[in-house]
Amino acid sequence: MVDSVPVGRRERKKAATRAAILDAATALFLDRGFDDVTVREIADKADVTPKTVFTHFPHKEALVFSDEGERHERLIAAVRDRTPGASISEALKAHYLDEITALKTEPQSRILALMNRTPSLIDYAEKMWLRHEDALIATLTEEFGLDEPSEEIRFYVRFALQIQLIAVREEDPESSVTAGFRFLDQGWAHHNEGRHQGPSRK
């Protein structure tokens, strides 16, 4: 008995159209920059209509982040399926570093460079990344056996996601990720131990 369901002709055609649109958009963006390319030009190069482009990608920016669904699944799996005995922070730290390393290899490195010189893409990427917050909160809430997420879980997830946003732009992302999770796990009080306090204010 065959377990997998064969992909139908319609699904194959949709996948091929999506791939053609992505290839066209990527080539044009890398050649001329994101802002100087129109959806009409992408559609013409892919031999489709602008309406077809928007059927597959609701925003022009989504053409640069077509793998967002896969990134979401990898993030949740990094926590849910982590090695027994590993902490949540250790799992996220390893995952962030793997993702950043992948971003700095070809052809992703060129996409990252495109994003870093395009403010609208930086803004879109940050908003997309923070959309993972609810799913990660739900994952931790379930792991801790709670009916509702605690304030600690909400704050932890929000700050943990910010670590990746900061580290991806740093010269030494490993140092940034390590410092971020060390600070998140140990807190400001531990960081400030032994430091001289300024004069008290009256």
VMD Tcl script that draws the C-alpha trace (Angstrom):
set ca {
  {0.00 0.00 0.00}
  {1.36 3.43 -0.97}
  {1.44 5.82 2.00}
  {1.98 9.07 0.14}
  {-0.70 10.73 -1.95}
  {0.59 11.62 -5.42}
  {0.70 15.32 -6.14}
  {-2.01 16.25 -8.61}
  {-1.45 18.06 -11.88}
  {-3.02 21.25 -10.53}
  {-0.78 21.28 -7.46}
  {2.31 20.70 -9.62}
  {1.32 23.58 -11.87}
  {0.80 25.89 -8.87}
  {4.18 24.91 -7.44}
  {5.87 25.51 -10.79}
  {4.22 28.93 -11.12}
  {5.26 29.88 -7.60}
  {8.84 28.80 -8.30}
  {8.92 30.78 -11.55}
  {7.70 33.91 -9.77}
  {10.30 33.49 -7.03}
  {13.11 32.94 -9.51}
  {12.09 36.03 -11.49}
  {11.75 38.20 -8.39}
  {15.05 37.07 -6.89}
  {16.96 37.69 -10.12}
  {15.48 41.19 -10.51}
  {15.94 42.15 -6.84}
  {19.57 41.06 -6.79}
  {20.27 42.84 -10.06}
  {18.53 46.17 -9.40}
  {17.49 46.29 -5.76}
  {14.12 45.68 -4.12}
  {12.68 49.19 -4.39}
  {13.50 49.62 -8.08}
  {11.63 46.51 -9.21}
  {7.86 46.53 -9.75}
  {5.44 43.64 -9.42}
  {4.53 44.17 -13.08}
  {8.15 43.54 -14.07}
  {8.27 40.39 -11.95}
  {5.05 39.16 -13.52}
  {6.33 39.83 -17.05}
  {9.60 37.98 -16.41}
  {7.72 35.00 -14.95}
  {5.16 35.13 -17.79}
  {2.18 35.57 -15.45}
  {-0.14 38.42 -14.52}
  {0.38 40.71 -11.50}
  {-2.81 39.20 -10.07}
  {-1.18 35.77 -10.17}
  {1.85 37.12 -8.31}
  {-0.39 38.43 -5.53}
  {-2.31 35.14 -5.45}
  {0.87 33.40 -4.37}
  {2.47 36.25 -2.42}
  {0.16 38.76 -0.66}
  {2.88 41.42 -0.40}
  {5.87 42.28 -2.52}
  {8.07 41.80 0.56}
  {6.83 38.21 0.87}
  {8.79 37.41 -2.30}
  {11.99 37.85 -0.30}
  {10.78 35.78 2.66}
  {9.10 32.88 0.90}
  {10.51 30.37 3.42}
  {8.87 31.98 6.46}
  {6.65 28.95 7.04}
  {9.66 26.64 7.12}
  {11.50 28.99 9.48}
  {8.50 28.94 11.80}
  {8.44 25.14 11.88}
  {12.17 24.94 12.55}
  {11.93 27.40 15.43}
  {9.14 25.50 17.18}
  {10.80 22.14 16.53}
  {14.07 23.42 18.03}
  {12.31 23.80 21.38}
  {9.78 20.98 21.18}
  {12.24 18.33 19.93}
  {15.38 19.44 21.73}
  {17.84 16.94 23.17}
  {16.76 15.55 26.57}
  {18.43 17.56 29.33}
  {18.99 20.63 27.17}
  {17.43 23.84 28.41}
  {15.09 25.94 26.30}
  {17.73 28.66 26.08}
  {20.40 26.18 24.98}
  {18.09 24.87 22.26}
  {17.23 28.35 21.00}
  {20.85 29.45 21.11}
  {21.95 26.50 18.95}
  {19.04 27.07 16.58}
  {19.76 30.78 16.17}
  {23.42 30.13 15.38}
  {22.52 27.45 12.82}
  {20.04 29.82 11.14}
  {22.49 32.73 11.08}
  {25.23 30.50 9.64}
  {22.84 29.41 6.87}
  {21.96 33.03 6.13}
  {25.63 33.82 5.53}
  {26.13 31.13 2.87}
  {25.23 31.45 -0.82}
  {22.70 32.29 -2.09}
  {21.17 33.41 1.23}
  {24.03 35.81 1.93}
  {23.03 37.91 -1.09}
  {19.42 37.98 0.10}
  {20.62 39.07 3.55}
  {22.70 41.85 2.00}
  {19.67 42.95 -0.02}
  {17.57 43.06 3.13}
  {20.17 45.00 5.12}
  {20.26 47.81 2.54}
  {16.45 48.02 2.24}
  {14.68 49.56 5.27}
  {11.25 48.25 4.25}
  {12.59 44.69 4.18}
  {14.22 45.06 7.59}
  {10.91 46.24 9.01}
  {8.99 43.44 7.31}
  {11.48 40.79 8.47}
  {11.25 41.93 12.09}
  {7.45 41.91 12.01}
  {7.41 38.44 10.47}
  {9.87 37.11 13.04}
  {7.84 38.45 15.96}
  {4.75 36.73 14.57}
  {6.28 33.50 15.92}
  {5.76 34.79 19.45}
  {2.30 33.32 20.05}
  {3.27 29.86 18.78}
  {6.42 29.77 20.91}
  {4.46 30.94 23.95}
  {1.91 28.17 23.34}
  {4.70 25.59 23.05}
  {6.24 26.59 26.39}
  {2.85 26.85 28.08}
  {2.07 23.27 27.04}
  {5.51 22.06 28.14}
  {5.02 23.52 31.61}
  {1.54 21.99 31.85}
  {-0.24 25.31 32.22}
  {-3.71 26.23 31.01}
  {-2.62 29.81 30.35}
  {0.86 31.27 29.76}
  {2.47 32.95 32.74}
  {3.86 36.47 32.61}
  {7.33 34.94 32.87}
  {6.77 32.85 29.73}
  {5.49 35.87 27.81}
  {8.46 38.02 28.78}
  {10.95 35.21 28.15}
  {9.66 34.58 24.63}
  {9.52 38.27 23.69}
  {13.09 38.87 24.85}
  {14.40 35.58 23.40}
  {13.12 36.50 19.94}
  {14.80 39.89 20.17}
  {18.18 38.19 20.67}
  {18.07 36.76 17.16}
  {17.11 40.11 15.63}
  {20.12 41.75 17.24}
  {22.63 38.95 16.63}
  {21.96 38.55 12.91}
  {23.39 42.04 12.28}
  {26.47 41.65 14.48}
  {30.02 40.92 13.35}
  {30.24 38.15 15.96}
  {26.71 36.66 16.21}
  {27.81 33.83 18.50}
  {29.06 36.29 21.11}
  {25.82 38.27 20.86}
  {23.60 35.19 21.15}
  {25.62 33.88 24.09}
  {25.51 37.25 25.88}
  {21.79 37.62 25.17}
  {20.80 34.28 26.65}
  {23.22 34.62 29.55}
  {21.60 37.92 30.42}
  {18.10 36.51 29.90}
  {18.77 33.49 32.09}
  {20.72 35.25 34.84}
  {19.10 38.67 34.87}
  {20.27 42.20 35.52}
  {20.80 41.67 39.24}
  {23.42 38.99 38.60}
  {25.08 41.11 35.89}
  {25.24 44.08 38.24}
  {26.70 42.20 41.23}
  {29.90 43.73 42.52}
  {29.62 46.85 40.45}
  {29.97 50.21 42.15}
  {26.68 52.02 42.49}
  {26.47 55.72 41.71}
  {25.64 58.24 44.43}
  {22.20 57.80 45.88}
  {19.61 60.32 44.84}
  {17.62 62.12 47.44}
}
mol new
graphics top color blue
foreach p $ca { graphics top sphere $p radius 0.5 }
foreach p [lrange $ca 0 end-1] q [lrange $ca 1 end] { graphics top cylinder $p $q radius 0.2 }
display resetview
